[in-house]
Structures are given as C-alpha cells and as structure tokens.
Amino acid sequence: MGLGIAIAVGGSPDQELAGAVSVEVHESMGEMTTYRIRYDIDISEGDLPMLVDGRIDAGSELSVIAPVDGKNNYLVKGPVTGQQIHLEHGGAGSFVEVSGSDTSIAMDRETKTTLWSDVTDSEAVTAIVAQYGYVPDVDSTDAGHFETKHTMVQRDTDLVFVRRLARRNGFIFWITCDELGIETAHCKRPPVDGGAEGDLIINLESNTLATLDINWDSERPTSVVAAQLDLNDKSDIDGDVSKSPLRSLGEKALDEIATETRSIHIAAAVDGAGDLQSRGEGALIEAGWFIRATCQTTIFALKSLLRAHTVINLRGAGSRFSGKYFVSGVRHTIDAAEHRMDVELIRNGWGA
C-alpha cells in the first residue's frame, strides 16, 4: 500500500516499512514533533515478527520523509519510544502502532545540576544544543549571568532548562531536519518577519479550505510593569515594557485594539534591566496571540507542504481576518487516500 512517503531507518530508506497502513506526525509550536505509524499484523507468521522487529524497536531511529516539490521534506526524525498493540482473534484488524518523537527527547533523559556563569542565556543554550550535535540557530539575548553577581543554576534536564530560558526571552525552541538529514536547533522569537510560505484560501476561486474556525479574545495584557533592586549597588532596575516587541501580522496590533490599560506585573530575581525587560517582552509576546484559527487542507488541494513555525497567508476571510498568520501546529495524517493537514494558526493583530 503506497502512502507517497518514505520511511528511513537509521538514515536508510526502508521500502517494507514504507508500506504502513497510516502515518501521523504532529508538529506543535515550541514542542517535540511526535509520530505514530500503524502496521497490520499477520497472525499466521508464527511468533508475530512485527512485534520483535528491530527496525521498530525501542530506540530505533525512524524518519518520515514526504517528497513534495522535488524535495525530500523530513516531517520528523527520531527514536521509537513505544508501541500500541491490538490483536483480534482470527487476525483481521490486528495492528501495531509505533510511536516516537524527534531527537530532542534525548535532551530530556538526564537531570543535571550545572552552574552557568559569565554567560548570556543564548550562550548557554548554544553550548547545550552543540552537545547533541545540532546546528545552533539561536538569537542573542541581553540577559547575562556573571560570577561577580549571580551564577545561573540548572537543576533540570537540558530540554526543560532550554525551554525555560527560551520562554524568559519570548523565544520558542524547536528542531528541524533538512533534506540531507542535518538537524538544526532553533531558539528564537517566532519568525514572523519573512514572507508567507503560501496561501490558505476559502470563499474564493481555487479554494484550498472547506471550513475555517476563528476565535479571538482581547482581554490580555498589553504592557508590563516591572521594577527590581540591584542587590550589588542598591540601584533601581527598570523593566517596564510598553508594548510587545514582536511585529504585528495584522494592520492593528492588540494594544491598538484594546486601548484601555491592560498591564501585568513581572517579579523576578535579576541582575540587570536587560534580563528584566526580556522577561516582560516574553510575557507580552505570548499574550499577544489573541486570534486563533483552525482549518484542514490536503497536499492535493494546497499543492505544497505546510509546516509549523512558518508564516502563511489566509485569503477569503474578510478584511479583518485575512492576512498573515503564524502556523502554530500541523497534524499530518497520511494514508492511502490522502495526506491531510489539520492546521492551527495564531495571529497578534487584525486587518489585512
């Protein structure tokens, strides 16, 4: 049964494993990408060899590759972490479902106690991801941790620690894999400044969507009040932030729509204004996604592959809700009939 995708084991395509019944890959903003691959079980084969097959056993590295537009797109690459097995007397309907995640799960296996001194948050993240063989794509941060003031202490797995540093600075952390199998660790603010990867269209000719659901909630903070005392010289640290630093994807940002004061207080032990302001900016970036939308499309309808952490252009939703959106999640469901994509979109402004 052909699914139109390739499945590789340890980097080598395996034609037999590509004969899966179905494949599901879930990408979500700032999270591990996970996968589930279902295979039929032939109960006539003695010891049920699919249940002891080393290719889909614990720790085996699988890659799900979708060839689209003449390019091998790695939807996910990472180890098998579990199986769900269903057996029916007589054999019909018996299956094994293989589950796994991207390789960042290796960063979440060991709790560590590490002292980080004379580094910025971004330098700490870069050092950590390099240990796992990733190409680092890490934006620089203002927050520094110096031995003459306060050393930063890690008492978590590397993944939990990196995600914490990312959120403090308004960053997201995720892994991508290029067509050569080379993995990049991204730790940066949502990349909203580039052009759109394509169009999602409803209510117009050449539509790519059958339905679209949108909701918005404007009761979110639009400014931050933050002040601390520098314990070294007893001076004031001003961390106030008047608006989100992230570029609005719409004509009007949230602070231009909800014009009454909506502020929150940030209290954190910091050594400088850069660190305190970064935390305030991070809080406003996260709060700023006040528009959320969901839709469904297919590779056949869209003529391209949609990925999380990219920008897409929505058309046909009226002047207020058409325009650029950030793709916060994509669930790829692939079977013999189609490659379906359930899409989650977020936006921090309205107006095309």
Buried (B, 14 or more C-beta within 10 A) or exposed (E): EEBBBBBBBEEEEBEEBBEBBBBBBBBBBBBBBBBBBBBBBEBEEEEBEBEEBEBBEEEBBBBBBBEBEEEBBBBBBBBBBEBEEEBEEEEEEBBBBBBBBBBBBBBBEEEEEBEBBEBBBBBBBBBBBEEBEBEBBBBEBBBBBBEEBBEBEBEBBBBBBBBEBBBBBBBBBBBBBEEEEEBBBBBBBBBBEEEBBBBBBBEEEEBBBEEBEBEBEEEBBBBBBBBBEBEEEEEEBEBBBEBBBBEBBBEEBBBBBBEEEBEBEBEEEBBBBBBBBBBBBBBBBBBBBBBBBBBBBBBEBBEBBBBBBBBBBBBBBEEBBBBBBBBBBBBBBBBEEBBBBBBBBBBBBBBB
